[in-house]
Amino acid sequence: MNLPGEAQGWICAACGGELEMMKVGFTYMKGNFEVDLPACRNCGLVLVSEELATGKMADAERILEDK
């Protein structure tokens, strides 16, 4: 999800706005993280791909929980 072109062509399911790459904040176990993800500038809905959710985010979650 690092390429700006990945947001092109996606439409928000909530409001119909176009998605664009934006910095999105996440909080997990008292840690704050910022990631560039496709998001709707109109309503704030964020697209998290299955690959990201089950890959990198799941790995980070396991690392933080092991600490």
PQR file of N, CA, C, O and H, with PARSE charges and radii, in Angstrom:
ATOM      1  N   MET A   1       0.816  -1.189   0.000 -0.4000 1.5000
ATOM      2  CA  MET A   1       0.000   0.000   0.000 -0.0000 2.0000
ATOM      3  C   MET A   1       0.863   1.258   0.000  0.5500 1.7000
ATOM      4  O   MET A   1       0.390   2.313   0.423 -0.5500 1.4000
ATOM      5  N   ASN A   2       2.068   1.186  -0.443 -0.4000 1.5000
ATOM      6  CA  ASN A   2       2.938   2.349  -0.411 -0.0000 2.0000
ATOM      7  C   ASN A   2       2.858   3.199  -1.673  0.5500 1.7000
ATOM      8  O   ASN A   2       3.325   4.339  -1.670 -0.5500 1.4000
ATOM      9  H   ASN A   2       2.452   0.329  -0.786  0.4000 1.0000
ATOM     10  N   LEU A   3       2.280   2.676  -2.750 -0.4000 1.5000
ATOM     11  CA  LEU A   3       2.260   3.408  -4.000 -0.0000 2.0000
ATOM     12  C   LEU A   3       1.048   4.315  -4.096  0.5500 1.7000
ATOM     13  O   LEU A   3      -0.079   3.857  -3.908 -0.5500 1.4000
ATOM     14  H   LEU A   3       1.901   1.751  -2.752  0.4000 1.0000
ATOM     15  N   PRO A   4       1.260   5.608  -4.389 -0.5600 1.5000
ATOM     16  CA  PRO A   4       0.137   6.535  -4.483  0.2800 2.0000
ATOM     17  C   PRO A   4      -0.901   6.102  -5.508  0.5500 1.7000
ATOM     18  O   PRO A   4      -2.081   6.408  -5.335 -0.5500 1.4000
ATOM     19  N   GLY A   5      -0.514   5.410  -6.555 -0.4000 1.5000
ATOM     20  CA  GLY A   5      -1.433   4.978  -7.587 -0.0000 2.0000
ATOM     21  C   GLY A   5      -2.442   3.952  -7.112  0.5500 1.7000
ATOM     22  O   GLY A   5      -3.458   3.738  -7.773 -0.5500 1.4000
ATOM     23  H   GLY A   5       0.444   5.161  -6.695  0.4000 1.0000
ATOM     24  N   GLU A   6      -2.184   3.310  -5.978 -0.4000 1.5000
ATOM     25  CA  GLU A   6      -3.098   2.272  -5.493 -0.0000 2.0000
ATOM     26  C   GLU A   6      -4.431   2.846  -5.045  0.5500 1.7000
ATOM     27  O   GLU A   6      -5.402   2.098  -4.933 -0.5500 1.4000
ATOM     28  H   GLU A   6      -1.358   3.484  -5.442  0.4000 1.0000
ATOM     29  N   ALA A   7      -4.513   4.128  -4.789 -0.4000 1.5000
ATOM     30  CA  ALA A   7      -5.773   4.732  -4.370 -0.0000 2.0000
ATOM     31  C   ALA A   7      -6.606   5.142  -5.579  0.5500 1.7000
ATOM     32  O   ALA A   7      -7.804   5.393  -5.447 -0.5500 1.4000
ATOM     33  H   ALA A   7      -3.724   4.736  -4.881  0.4000 1.0000
ATOM     34  N   GLN A   8      -5.993   5.213  -6.744 -0.4000 1.5000
ATOM     35  CA  GLN A   8      -6.690   5.679  -7.937 -0.0000 2.0000
ATOM     36  C   GLN A   8      -7.779   4.691  -8.347  0.5500 1.7000
ATOM     37  O   GLN A   8      -7.550   3.483  -8.410 -0.5500 1.4000
ATOM     38  H   GLN A   8      -5.020   5.009  -6.852  0.4000 1.0000
ATOM     39  N   GLY A   9      -8.956   5.224  -8.622 -0.4000 1.5000
ATOM     40  CA  GLY A   9     -10.047   4.408  -9.103 -0.0000 2.0000
ATOM     41  C   GLY A   9     -10.931   3.820  -8.017  0.5500 1.7000
ATOM     42  O   GLY A   9     -11.981   3.255  -8.323 -0.5500 1.4000
ATOM     43  H   GLY A   9      -9.141   6.205  -8.571  0.4000 1.0000
ATOM     44  N   TRP A  10     -10.536   3.936  -6.762 -0.4000 1.5000
ATOM     45  CA  TRP A  10     -11.354   3.416  -5.674 -0.0000 2.0000
ATOM     46  C   TRP A  10     -12.366   4.477  -5.264  0.5500 1.7000
ATOM     47  O   TRP A  10     -12.039   5.660  -5.162 -0.5500 1.4000
ATOM     48  H   TRP A  10      -9.683   4.395  -6.513  0.4000 1.0000
ATOM     49  N   ILE A  11     -13.598   4.039  -5.032 -0.4000 1.5000
ATOM     50  CA  ILE A  11     -14.675   4.930  -4.617 -0.0000 2.0000
ATOM     51  C   ILE A  11     -15.137   4.521  -3.220  0.5500 1.7000
ATOM     52  O   ILE A  11     -15.261   3.331  -2.931 -0.5500 1.4000
ATOM     53  H   ILE A  11     -13.864   3.078  -5.115  0.4000 1.0000
ATOM     54  N   CYS A  12     -15.388   5.489  -2.368 -0.4000 1.5000
ATOM     55  CA  CYS A  12     -15.827   5.255  -0.997 -0.0000 2.0000
ATOM     56  C   CYS A  12     -17.221   4.624  -0.989  0.5500 1.7000
ATOM     57  O   CYS A  12     -18.141   5.127  -1.633 -0.5500 1.4000
ATOM     58  H   CYS A  12     -15.287   6.456  -2.603  0.4000 1.0000
ATOM     59  N   ALA A  13     -17.366   3.524  -0.258 -0.4000 1.5000
ATOM     60  CA  ALA A  13     -18.660   2.843  -0.156 -0.0000 2.0000
ATOM     61  C   ALA A  13     -19.648   3.642   0.692  0.5500 1.7000
ATOM     62  O   ALA A  13     -20.859   3.494   0.528 -0.5500 1.4000
ATOM     63  H   ALA A  13     -16.618   3.115   0.265  0.4000 1.0000
ATOM     64  N   ALA A  14     -19.154   4.477   1.586 -0.4000 1.5000
ATOM     65  CA  ALA A  14     -20.034   5.226   2.485 -0.0000 2.0000
ATOM     66  C   ALA A  14     -20.637   6.472   1.832  0.5500 1.7000
ATOM     67  O   ALA A  14     -21.829   6.741   1.976 -0.5500 1.4000
ATOM     68  H   ALA A  14     -18.170   4.597   1.720  0.4000 1.0000
ATOM     69  N   CYS A  15     -19.793   7.236   1.106 -0.4000 1.5000
ATOM     70  CA  CYS A  15     -20.291   8.515   0.585 -0.0000 2.0000
ATOM     71  C   CYS A  15     -20.100   8.713  -0.912  0.5500 1.7000
ATOM     72  O   CYS A  15     -20.608   9.682  -1.475 -0.5500 1.4000
ATOM     73  H   CYS A  15     -18.825   7.017   0.989  0.4000 1.0000
ATOM     74  N   GLY A  16     -19.368   7.798  -1.573 -0.4000 1.5000
ATOM     75  CA  GLY A  16     -19.170   7.909  -3.012 -0.0000 2.0000
ATOM     76  C   GLY A  16     -17.993   8.775  -3.427  0.5500 1.7000
ATOM     77  O   GLY A  16     -17.758   8.953  -4.622 -0.5500 1.4000
ATOM     78  H   GLY A  16     -18.955   7.010  -1.115  0.4000 1.0000
ATOM     79  N   GLY A  17     -17.244   9.320  -2.466 -0.4000 1.5000
ATOM     80  CA  GLY A  17     -16.081  10.135  -2.792 -0.0000 2.0000
ATOM     81  C   GLY A  17     -14.914   9.277  -3.267  0.5500 1.7000
ATOM     82  O   GLY A  17     -14.869   8.076  -3.000 -0.5500 1.4000
ATOM     83  H   GLY A  17     -17.435   9.175  -1.495  0.4000 1.0000
ATOM     84  N   GLU A  18     -13.979   9.894  -3.966 -0.4000 1.5000
ATOM     85  CA  GLU A  18     -12.787   9.175  -4.422 -0.0000 2.0000
ATOM     86  C   GLU A  18     -11.797   9.018  -3.277  0.5500 1.7000
ATOM     87  O   GLU A  18     -11.632   9.918  -2.453 -0.5500 1.4000
ATOM     88  H   GLU A  18     -14.016  10.869  -4.183  0.4000 1.0000
ATOM     89  N   LEU A  19     -11.138   7.860  -3.238 -0.4000 1.5000
ATOM     90  CA  LEU A  19     -10.106   7.638  -2.234 -0.0000 2.0000
ATOM     91  C   LEU A  19      -8.792   8.213  -2.725  0.5500 1.7000
ATOM     92  O   LEU A  19      -8.502   8.189  -3.921 -0.5500 1.4000
ATOM     93  H   LEU A  19     -11.272   7.129  -3.907  0.4000 1.0000
ATOM     94  N   GLU A  20      -7.997   8.731  -1.796 -0.4000 1.5000
ATOM     95  CA  GLU A  20      -6.655   9.208  -2.114 -0.0000 2.0000
ATOM     96  C   GLU A  20      -5.727   8.837  -0.969  0.5500 1.7000
ATOM     97  O   GLU A  20      -6.169   8.626   0.160 -0.5500 1.4000
ATOM     98  H   GLU A  20      -8.233   8.750  -0.824  0.4000 1.0000
ATOM     99  N   MET A  21      -4.445   8.759  -1.268 -0.4000 1.5000
ATOM    100  CA  MET A  21      -3.475   8.380  -0.251 -0.0000 2.0000
ATOM    101  C   MET A  21      -3.383   9.494   0.786  0.5500 1.7000
ATOM    102  O   MET A  21      -3.176  10.662   0.458 -0.5500 1.4000
ATOM    103  H   MET A  21      -4.085   8.929  -2.185  0.4000 1.0000
ATOM    104  N   MET A  22      -3.545   9.096   2.051 -0.4000 1.5000
ATOM    105  CA  MET A  22      -3.493  10.047   3.167 -0.0000 2.0000
ATOM    106  C   MET A  22      -2.766   9.413   4.337  0.5500 1.7000
ATOM    107  O   MET A  22      -2.730   8.188   4.459 -0.5500 1.4000
ATOM    108  H   MET A  22      -3.713   8.147   2.317  0.4000 1.0000
ATOM    109  N   LYS A  23      -2.188  10.237   5.199 -0.4000 1.5000
ATOM    110  CA  LYS A  23      -1.621   9.744   6.453 -0.0000 2.0000
ATOM    111  C   LYS A  23      -2.782   9.425   7.380  0.5500 1.7000
ATOM    112  O   LYS A  23      -3.642  10.268   7.632 -0.5500 1.4000
ATOM    113  H   LYS A  23      -2.218  11.231   5.100  0.4000 1.0000
ATOM    114  N   VAL A  24      -2.794   8.200   7.882 -0.4000 1.5000
ATOM    115  CA  VAL A  24      -3.867   7.735   8.760 -0.0000 2.0000
ATOM    116  C   VAL A  24      -3.250   7.333  10.086  0.5500 1.7000
ATOM    117  O   VAL A  24      -2.245   6.621  10.109 -0.5500 1.4000
ATOM    118  H   VAL A  24      -2.095   7.515   7.677  0.4000 1.0000
ATOM    119  N   GLY A  25      -3.830   7.774  11.182 -0.4000 1.5000
ATOM    120  CA  GLY A  25      -3.322   7.447  12.506 -0.0000 2.0000
ATOM    121  C   GLY A  25      -3.984   6.213  13.084  0.5500 1.7000
ATOM    122  O   GLY A  25      -5.201   6.047  12.995 -0.5500 1.4000
ATOM    123  H   GLY A  25      -4.646   8.352  11.163  0.4000 1.0000
ATOM    124  N   PHE A  26      -3.175   5.350  13.676 -0.4000 1.5000
ATOM    125  CA  PHE A  26      -3.647   4.157  14.361 -0.0000 2.0000
ATOM    126  C   PHE A  26      -3.147   4.191  15.796  0.5500 1.7000
ATOM    127  O   PHE A  26      -2.042   4.665  16.057 -0.5500 1.4000
ATOM    128  H   PHE A  26      -2.187   5.485  13.748  0.4000 1.0000
ATOM    129  N   THR A  27      -3.940   3.698  16.714 -0.4000 1.5000
ATOM    130  CA  THR A  27      -3.515   3.532  18.098 -0.0000 2.0000
ATOM    131  C   THR A  27      -3.701   2.076  18.465  0.5500 1.7000
ATOM    132  O   THR A  27      -4.773   1.507  18.259 -0.5500 1.4000
ATOM    133  H   THR A  27      -4.838   3.313  16.501  0.4000 1.0000
ATOM    134  N   TYR A  28      -2.647   1.468  19.015 -0.4000 1.5000
ATOM    135  CA  TYR A  28      -2.723   0.071  19.429 -0.0000 2.0000
ATOM    136  C   TYR A  28      -1.833  -0.122  20.640  0.5500 1.7000
ATOM    137  O   TYR A  28      -0.646   0.202  20.603 -0.5500 1.4000
ATOM    138  H   TYR A  28      -1.776   1.930  19.182  0.4000 1.0000
ATOM    139  N   MET A  29      -2.392  -0.642  21.698 -0.4000 1.5000
ATOM    140  CA  MET A  29      -1.654  -0.900  22.930 -0.0000 2.0000
ATOM    141  C   MET A  29      -0.825   0.314  23.355  0.5500 1.7000
ATOM    142  O   MET A  29       0.374   0.200  23.610 -0.5500 1.4000
ATOM    143  H   MET A  29      -3.356  -0.906  21.729  0.4000 1.0000
ATOM    144  N   LYS A  30      -1.462   1.451  23.426 -0.4000 1.5000
ATOM    145  CA  LYS A  30      -0.855   2.717  23.852 -0.0000 2.0000
ATOM    146  C   LYS A  30       0.208   3.242  22.895  0.5500 1.7000
ATOM    147  O   LYS A  30       0.905   4.203  23.219 -0.5500 1.4000
ATOM    148  H   LYS A  30      -2.436   1.544  23.218  0.4000 1.0000
ATOM    149  N   GLY A  31       0.343   2.630  21.729 -0.4000 1.5000
ATOM    150  CA  GLY A  31       1.276   3.118  20.720 -0.0000 2.0000
ATOM    151  C   GLY A  31       0.514   3.823  19.607  0.5500 1.7000
ATOM    152  O   GLY A  31      -0.556   3.370  19.199 -0.5500 1.4000
ATOM    153  H   GLY A  31      -0.223   1.849  21.466  0.4000 1.0000
ATOM    154  N   ASN A  32       1.061   4.928  19.116 -0.4000 1.5000
ATOM    155  CA  ASN A  32       0.461   5.676  18.013 -0.0000 2.0000
ATOM    156  C   ASN A  32       1.313   5.502  16.774  0.5500 1.7000
ATOM    157  O   ASN A  32       2.536   5.626  16.828 -0.5500 1.4000
ATOM    158  H   ASN A  32       1.930   5.295  19.447  0.4000 1.0000
ATOM    159  N   PHE A  33       0.663   5.215  15.657 -0.4000 1.5000
ATOM    160  CA  PHE A  33       1.365   4.955  14.406 -0.0000 2.0000
ATOM    161  C   PHE A  33       0.684   5.733  13.290  0.5500 1.7000
ATOM    162  O   PHE A  33      -0.532   5.922  13.310 -0.5500 1.4000
ATOM    163  H   PHE A  33      -0.331   5.115  15.613  0.4000 1.0000
ATOM    164  N   GLU A  34       1.470   6.184  12.319 -0.4000 1.5000
ATOM    165  CA  GLU A  34       0.928   6.839  11.134 -0.0000 2.0000
ATOM    166  C   GLU A  34       1.352   6.045   9.922  0.5500 1.7000
ATOM    167  O   GLU A  34       2.513   5.661   9.784 -0.5500 1.4000
ATOM    168  H   GLU A  34       2.458   6.030  12.303  0.4000 1.0000
ATOM    169  N   VAL A  35       0.373   5.799   9.023 -0.4000 1.5000
ATOM    170  CA  VAL A  35       0.609   5.004   7.822 -0.0000 2.0000
ATOM    171  C   VAL A  35      -0.085   5.697   6.659  0.5500 1.7000
ATOM    172  O   VAL A  35      -1.164   6.264   6.831 -0.5500 1.4000
ATOM    173  H   VAL A  35      -0.571   6.111   9.135  0.4000 1.0000
ATOM    174  N   ASP A  36       0.520   5.660   5.481 -0.4000 1.5000
ATOM    175  CA  ASP A  36      -0.133   6.165   4.274 -0.0000 2.0000
ATOM    176  C   ASP A  36      -1.060   5.091   3.739  0.5500 1.7000
ATOM    177  O   ASP A  36      -0.610   4.007   3.370 -0.5500 1.4000
ATOM    178  H   ASP A  36       1.397   5.200   5.341  0.4000 1.0000
ATOM    179  N   LEU A  37      -2.358   5.386   3.693 -0.4000 1.5000
ATOM    180  CA  LEU A  37      -3.363   4.443   3.201 -0.0000 2.0000
ATOM    181  C   LEU A  37      -4.391   5.184   2.356  0.5500 1.7000
ATOM    182  O   LEU A  37      -4.578   6.389   2.525 -0.5500 1.4000
ATOM    183  H   LEU A  37      -2.724   6.267   3.993  0.4000 1.0000
ATOM    184  N   PRO A  38      -5.059   4.476   1.447 -0.5600 1.5000
ATOM    185  CA  PRO A  38      -6.148   5.099   0.704  0.2800 2.0000
ATOM    186  C   PRO A  38      -7.291   5.434   1.670  0.5500 1.7000
ATOM    187  O   PRO A  38      -7.723   4.585   2.449 -0.5500 1.4000
ATOM    188  N   ALA A  39      -7.768   6.659   1.610 -0.4000 1.5000
ATOM    189  CA  ALA A  39      -8.844   7.098   2.497 -0.0000 2.0000
ATOM    190  C   ALA A  39      -9.706   8.121   1.774  0.5500 1.7000
ATOM    191  O   ALA A  39      -9.269   8.763   0.820 -0.5500 1.4000
ATOM    192  H   ALA A  39      -7.417   7.349   0.977  0.4000 1.0000
ATOM    193  N   CYS A  40     -10.936   8.260   2.246 -0.4000 1.5000
ATOM    194  CA  CYS A  40     -11.869   9.223   1.680 -0.0000 2.0000
ATOM    195  C   CYS A  40     -11.693  10.560   2.400  0.5500 1.7000
ATOM    196  O   CYS A  40     -11.827  10.642   3.621 -0.5500 1.4000
ATOM    197  H   CYS A  40     -11.291   7.738   3.022  0.4000 1.0000
ATOM    198  N   ARG A  41     -11.396  11.585   1.643 -0.4000 1.5000
ATOM    199  CA  ARG A  41     -11.225  12.907   2.238 -0.0000 2.0000
ATOM    200  C   ARG A  41     -12.580  13.468   2.700  0.5500 1.7000
ATOM    201  O   ARG A  41     -12.621  14.317   3.590 -0.5500 1.4000
ATOM    202  H   ARG A  41     -11.286  11.519   0.651  0.4000 1.0000
ATOM    203  N   ASN A  42     -13.682  13.003   2.107 -0.4000 1.5000
ATOM    204  CA  ASN A  42     -15.012  13.499   2.481 -0.0000 2.0000
ATOM    205  C   ASN A  42     -15.450  12.994   3.849  0.5500 1.7000
ATOM    206  O   ASN A  42     -15.839  13.787   4.707 -0.5500 1.4000
ATOM    207  H   ASN A  42     -13.648  12.313   1.383  0.4000 1.0000
ATOM    208  N   CYS A  43     -15.389  11.672   4.062 -0.4000 1.5000
ATOM    209  CA  CYS A  43     -15.951  11.118   5.303 -0.0000 2.0000
ATOM    210  C   CYS A  43     -14.921  10.423   6.195  0.5500 1.7000
ATOM    211  O   CYS A  43     -15.229  10.073   7.334 -0.5500 1.4000
ATOM    212  H   CYS A  43     -15.072  11.028   3.366  0.4000 1.0000
ATOM    213  N   GLY A  44     -13.701  10.221   5.688 -0.4000 1.5000
ATOM    214  CA  GLY A  44     -12.647   9.639   6.517 -0.0000 2.0000
ATOM    215  C   GLY A  44     -12.559   8.122   6.499  0.5500 1.7000
ATOM    216  O   GLY A  44     -11.696   7.560   7.173 -0.5500 1.4000
ATOM    217  H   GLY A  44     -13.451  10.506   4.762  0.4000 1.0000
ATOM    218  N   LEU A  45     -13.429   7.430   5.743 -0.4000 1.5000
ATOM    219  CA  LEU A  45     -13.357   5.975   5.663 -0.0000 2.0000
ATOM    220  C   LEU A  45     -12.010   5.559   5.073  0.5500 1.7000
ATOM    221  O   LEU A  45     -11.564   6.131   4.079 -0.5500 1.4000
ATOM    222  H   LEU A  45     -14.130   7.887   5.195  0.4000 1.0000
ATOM    223  N   VAL A  46     -11.362   4.566   5.682 -0.4000 1.5000
ATOM    224  CA  VAL A  46     -10.024   4.131   5.279 -0.0000 2.0000
ATOM    225  C   VAL A  46     -10.099   2.734   4.677  0.5500 1.7000
ATOM    226  O   VAL A  46     -10.811   1.870   5.188 -0.5500 1.4000
ATOM    227  H   VAL A  46     -11.724   4.101   6.490  0.4000 1.0000
ATOM    228  N   LEU A  47      -9.368   2.515   3.598 -0.4000 1.5000
ATOM    229  CA  LEU A  47      -9.280   1.201   2.976 -0.0000 2.0000
ATOM    230  C   LEU A  47      -8.030   0.498   3.492  0.5500 1.7000
ATOM    231  O   LEU A  47      -6.911   0.948   3.244 -0.5500 1.4000
ATOM    232  H   LEU A  47      -8.789   3.217   3.183  0.4000 1.0000
ATOM    233  N   VAL A  48      -8.222  -0.602   4.209 -0.4000 1.5000
ATOM    234  CA  VAL A  48      -7.111  -1.441   4.667 -0.0000 2.0000
ATOM    235  C   VAL A  48      -7.225  -2.744   3.889  0.5500 1.7000
ATOM    236  O   VAL A  48      -8.177  -3.502   4.073 -0.5500 1.4000
ATOM    237  H   VAL A  48      -9.131  -0.967   4.411  0.4000 1.0000
ATOM    238  N   SER A  49      -6.258  -3.003   3.025 -0.4000 1.5000
ATOM    239  CA  SER A  49      -6.319  -4.210   2.206 -0.0000 2.0000
ATOM    240  C   SER A  49      -6.184  -5.461   3.070  0.5500 1.7000
ATOM    241  O   SER A  49      -5.618  -5.416   4.162 -0.5500 1.4000
ATOM    242  H   SER A  49      -5.484  -2.388   2.876  0.4000 1.0000
ATOM    243  N   GLU A  50      -6.707  -6.566   2.572 -0.4000 1.5000
ATOM    244  CA  GLU A  50      -6.585  -7.835   3.290 -0.0000 2.0000
ATOM    245  C   GLU A  50      -5.116  -8.192   3.478  0.5500 1.7000
ATOM    246  O   GLU A  50      -4.723  -8.696   4.530 -0.5500 1.4000
ATOM    247  H   GLU A  50      -7.167  -6.603   1.685  0.4000 1.0000
ATOM    248  N   GLU A  51      -4.309  -7.930   2.457 -0.4000 1.5000
ATOM    249  CA  GLU A  51      -2.875  -8.220   2.531 -0.0000 2.0000
ATOM    250  C   GLU A  51      -2.210  -7.454   3.671  0.5500 1.7000
ATOM    251  O   GLU A  51      -1.406  -8.017   4.413 -0.5500 1.4000
ATOM    252  H   GLU A  51      -4.628  -7.521   1.603  0.4000 1.0000
ATOM    253  N   LEU A  52      -2.539  -6.187   3.810 -0.4000 1.5000
ATOM    254  CA  LEU A  52      -1.962  -5.374   4.878 -0.0000 2.0000
ATOM    255  C   LEU A  52      -2.469  -5.831   6.248  0.5500 1.7000
ATOM    256  O   LEU A  52      -1.693  -5.933   7.199 -0.5500 1.4000
ATOM    257  H   LEU A  52      -3.192  -5.729   3.207  0.4000 1.0000
ATOM    258  N   ALA A  53      -3.767  -6.103   6.346 -0.4000 1.5000
ATOM    259  CA  ALA A  53      -4.359  -6.490   7.631 -0.0000 2.0000
ATOM    260  C   ALA A  53      -3.843  -7.838   8.120  0.5500 1.7000
ATOM    261  O   ALA A  53      -3.593  -8.008   9.313 -0.5500 1.4000
ATOM    262  H   ALA A  53      -4.398  -6.020   5.574  0.4000 1.0000
ATOM    263  N   THR A  54      -3.682  -8.787   7.222 -0.4000 1.5000
ATOM    264  CA  THR A  54      -3.253 -10.129   7.629 -0.0000 2.0000
ATOM    265  C   THR A  54      -1.749 -10.301   7.559  0.5500 1.7000
ATOM    266  O   THR A  54      -1.214 -11.300   8.040 -0.5500 1.4000
ATOM    267  H   THR A  54      -3.885  -8.649   6.252  0.4000 1.0000
ATOM    268  N   GLY A  55      -1.063  -9.339   6.966 -0.4000 1.5000
ATOM    269  CA  GLY A  55       0.388  -9.426   6.829 -0.0000 2.0000
ATOM    270  C   GLY A  55       1.105  -8.516   7.799  0.5500 1.7000
ATOM    271  O   GLY A  55       1.353  -8.886   8.946 -0.5500 1.4000
ATOM    272  H   GLY A  55      -1.498  -8.528   6.575  0.4000 1.0000
ATOM    273  N   LYS A  56       1.437  -7.325   7.338 -0.4000 1.5000
ATOM    274  CA  LYS A  56       2.248  -6.389   8.126 -0.0000 2.0000
ATOM    275  C   LYS A  56       1.581  -5.992   9.447  0.5500 1.7000
ATOM    276  O   LYS A  56       2.244  -5.946  10.484 -0.5500 1.4000
ATOM    277  H   LYS A  56       1.236  -7.024   6.406  0.4000 1.0000
ATOM    278  N   MET A  57       0.283  -5.708   9.417 -0.4000 1.5000
ATOM    279  CA  MET A  57      -0.387  -5.273  10.650 -0.0000 2.0000
ATOM    280  C   MET A  57      -0.468  -6.421  11.656  0.5500 1.7000
ATOM    281  O   MET A  57      -0.294  -6.209  12.856 -0.5500 1.4000
ATOM    282  H   MET A  57      -0.255  -5.746   8.574  0.4000 1.0000
ATOM    283  N   ALA A  58      -0.728  -7.622  11.177 -0.4000 1.5000
ATOM    284  CA  ALA A  58      -0.789  -8.778  12.079 -0.0000 2.0000
ATOM    285  C   ALA A  58       0.582  -9.050  12.686  0.5500 1.7000
ATOM    286  O   ALA A  58       0.681  -9.392  13.864 -0.5500 1.4000
ATOM    287  H   ALA A  58      -0.869  -7.795  10.202  0.4000 1.0000
ATOM    288  N   ASP A  59       1.650  -8.899  11.883 -0.4000 1.5000
ATOM    289  CA  ASP A  59       3.010  -9.083  12.398 -0.0000 2.0000
ATOM    290  C   ASP A  59       3.332  -8.053  13.477  0.5500 1.7000
ATOM    291  O   ASP A  59       3.880  -8.394  14.526 -0.5500 1.4000
ATOM    292  H   ASP A  59       1.570  -8.621  10.926  0.4000 1.0000
ATOM    293  N   ALA A  60       2.988  -6.791  13.214 -0.4000 1.5000
ATOM    294  CA  ALA A  60       3.242  -5.729  14.196 -0.0000 2.0000
ATOM    295  C   ALA A  60       2.447  -5.981  15.476  0.5500 1.7000
ATOM    296  O   ALA A  60       2.946  -5.745  16.577 -0.5500 1.4000
ATOM    297  H   ALA A  60       2.543  -6.515  12.363  0.4000 1.0000
ATOM    298  N   GLU A  61       1.222  -6.457  15.332 -0.4000 1.5000
ATOM    299  CA  GLU A  61       0.389  -6.755  16.497 -0.0000 2.0000
ATOM    300  C   GLU A  61       1.035  -7.838  17.359  0.5500 1.7000
ATOM    301  O   GLU A  61       1.079  -7.714  18.583 -0.5500 1.4000
ATOM    302  H   GLU A  61       0.817  -6.649  14.439  0.4000 1.0000
ATOM    303  N   ARG A  62       1.536  -8.899  16.725 -0.4000 1.5000
ATOM    304  CA  ARG A  62       2.199  -9.984  17.473 -0.0000 2.0000
ATOM    305  C   ARG A  62       3.439  -9.478  18.191  0.5500 1.7000
ATOM    306  O   ARG A  62       3.687  -9.844  19.339 -0.5500 1.4000
ATOM    307  H   ARG A  62       1.500  -9.000  15.731  0.4000 1.0000
ATOM    308  N   ILE A  63       4.220  -8.636  17.520 -0.4000 1.5000
ATOM    309  CA  ILE A  63       5.449  -8.097  18.130 -0.0000 2.0000
ATOM    310  C   ILE A  63       5.103  -7.264  19.361  0.5500 1.7000
ATOM    311  O   ILE A  63       5.721  -7.412  20.415 -0.5500 1.4000
ATOM    312  H   ILE A  63       4.019  -8.339  16.587  0.4000 1.0000
ATOM    313  N   LEU A  64       4.085  -6.367  19.213 -0.4000 1.5000
ATOM    314  CA  LEU A  64       3.708  -5.511  20.346 -0.0000 2.0000
ATOM    315  C   LEU A  64       3.136  -6.312  21.504  0.5500 1.7000
ATOM    316  O   LEU A  64       3.383  -5.979  22.663 -0.5500 1.4000
ATOM    317  H   LEU A  64       3.583  -6.247  18.357  0.4000 1.0000
ATOM    318  N   GLU A  65       2.382  -7.352  21.215 -0.4000 1.5000
ATOM    319  CA  GLU A  65       1.793  -8.155  22.285 -0.0000 2.0000
ATOM    320  C   GLU A  65       2.829  -8.992  23.014  0.5500 1.7000
ATOM    321  O   GLU A  65       2.649  -9.317  24.188 -0.5500 1.4000
ATOM    322  H   GLU A  65       2.181  -7.622  20.274  0.4000 1.0000
ATOM    323  N   ASP A  66       3.928  -9.349  22.324 -0.4000 1.5000
ATOM    324  CA  ASP A  66       4.986 -10.151  22.945 -0.0000 2.0000
ATOM    325  C   ASP A  66       5.845  -9.334  23.904  0.5500 1.7000
ATOM    326  O   ASP A  66       6.554  -9.907  24.731 -0.5500 1.4000
ATOM    327  H   ASP A  66       4.074  -9.085  21.371  0.4000 1.0000
ATOM    328  N   LYS A  67       5.795  -8.022  23.808 -0.4000 1.5000
ATOM    329  CA  LYS A  67       6.625  -7.157  24.661 -0.0000 2.0000
ATOM    330  C   LYS A  67       6.086  -7.094  26.059  0.5500 1.7000
ATOM    331  O   LYS A  67       6.657  -6.414  26.911 -0.5500 1.4000
ATOM    332  H   LYS A  67       5.219  -7.557  23.136  0.4000 1.0000
TER
END
